[in-house]
Amino acid sequence: MNPVMATSGLQTGASTGAAQDEYERFCAGIERLCGVALAHYRQGQMERRLRTFAARSGFHDLDSYLEALKKDPSALESFQDRMTINVSELFRNPERFKELERDVIPRLASASSGRFKAWSAGCSYGAEAYTVAILLSEAREVSSFQIDATDIDKGVLQRAVEGRFSQQDLRNVSPDRLRRWFGDQDDDGGRAADRSLASSIRFGELNLLSDRYPQGCDLILCRNVVIYFKDDAKDLIYRRFFEALRPGGLLFVGSTERVANAAEMGWEKAGTFFYGKPES
Ligand SMILES: C[S@@+](CC[C@H](N)C(=O)[O-])C[C@H]1O[C@@H](n2cnc3c(N)ncnc32)[C@H](O)[C@@H]1O
């Protein structure tokens, strides 16, 4: 992990013929340019977005867009920033975080050896990691903790380090927690998170499809990230999460997600959105 101190809108599925060849050339070219393997993402949605970016940037096809990206590093960087979908908020799906707070964290903490280790994989601008930092700071059962928060998108990681959240990001945060963990409201209704939260979070760049994973985690949160991936890429990631957890550790997935072939990979169901690695 490298530490860091959204048309044409007409296509609904995979292209055919010349358009398909063009799409594949574009994906291969981007992988060569910046290492992002677009071929692992579901084509329908990804292709719509790519063609939209290209059109908005003034290009009629993906070939000419790729040529322009090769020549202009800042255009390539802004392409990478926009290619990933960064939507998030604090306490996203609040009832799930209630379950995490009430049942999951106390259970994991009682079996954790020493420092509690959590990983927010695909953390976007940090809302999920700051949410976990609040819950672990408040948990009586947790004496010390470390959170790794990683994303493929450098631009959002910079925002994550800064820890400023909009009014929309904060809508599920209780008034008590707003007072305790956030600064005064700015003119737009946003607030900065207390620096003590950021000090327990290590933000870093990590591509879930190719980079090394943190190991020995008590809890991995990977929510609303792999929904954009093809099934074989999802399988690979869930197998690697299994290895990255300590025995007894848990994986927390998004509210529309499930691990296909979970039992075959060794996962035990530990709640609707939680999967556990057996103790032994
Ligand atoms: C919709 S956000 C999810 C944020 C947060 N987990 C949540 O549920 O609110 C999806 C994030 O996944 C990241 N992402 C996409 N592909 C990735 C990859 N291959 N490796 C790591 N992160 C990736 C995107 O950059 C984006 O920030």
The ligand as a MOL file (V3000), in Angstrom:
LIG
                    3D

  0  0  0     0  0            999 V3000
M  V30 BEGIN CTAB
M  V30 COUNTS 27 29 0 0 0
M  V30 BEGIN ATOM
M  V30 1 C -18.9060 3.8170 -3.9110 0
M  V30 2 S -17.2920 3.9970 -3.1670 0 CHG=1
M  V30 3 C -17.5290 3.0930 -1.6520 0
M  V30 4 C -17.0940 3.8850 -0.4520 0
M  V30 5 C -17.4280 3.2290 0.8720 0
M  V30 6 N -16.8790 1.8980 0.9550 0
M  V30 7 C -18.9180 3.2020 1.1220 0
M  V30 8 O -19.5550 2.1360 1.0250 0
M  V30 9 O -19.4890 4.2680 1.3820 0 CHG=-1
M  V30 10 C -16.3390 2.8350 -4.1700 0
M  V30 11 C -14.8280 3.0690 -4.0410 0
M  V30 12 O -14.1450 1.9170 -4.5660 0
M  V30 13 C -12.9430 2.3800 -5.1340 0
M  V30 14 N -12.4140 1.3640 -6.0670 0
M  V30 15 C -12.8580 1.0330 -7.3170 0
M  V30 16 N -12.0600 0.0920 -7.8640 0
M  V30 17 C -11.0960 -0.1910 -6.9270 0
M  V30 18 C -9.9860 -1.0830 -6.8980 0
M  V30 19 N -9.6980 -1.8760 -7.9380 0
M  V30 20 N -9.2260 -1.0980 -5.7860 0
M  V30 21 C -9.5040 -0.2930 -4.7340 0
M  V30 22 N -10.5310 0.5700 -4.6980 0
M  V30 23 C -11.3250 0.6220 -5.7850 0
M  V30 24 C -13.3540 3.6670 -5.8360 0
M  V30 25 O -12.2350 4.4970 -6.0830 0
M  V30 26 C -14.3490 4.2710 -4.8520 0
M  V30 27 O -13.7500 5.2070 -4.0100 0
M  V30 END ATOM
M  V30 BEGIN BOND
M  V30 1 1 1 2
M  V30 2 1 2 3
M  V30 3 1 2 10
M  V30 4 1 3 4
M  V30 5 1 4 5
M  V30 6 1 5 6
M  V30 7 1 5 7
M  V30 8 2 7 8
M  V30 9 1 7 9
M  V30 10 1 10 11
M  V30 11 1 11 12
M  V30 12 1 11 26
M  V30 13 1 12 13
M  V30 14 1 13 14
M  V30 15 1 13 24
M  V30 16 1 14 15
M  V30 17 1 14 23
M  V30 18 2 15 16
M  V30 19 1 16 17
M  V30 20 1 17 18
M  V30 21 2 17 23
M  V30 22 1 18 19
M  V30 23 2 18 20
M  V30 24 1 20 21
M  V30 25 2 21 22
M  V30 26 1 22 23
M  V30 27 1 24 25
M  V30 28 1 24 26
M  V30 29 1 26 27
M  V30 END BOND
M  V30 END CTAB
M  END
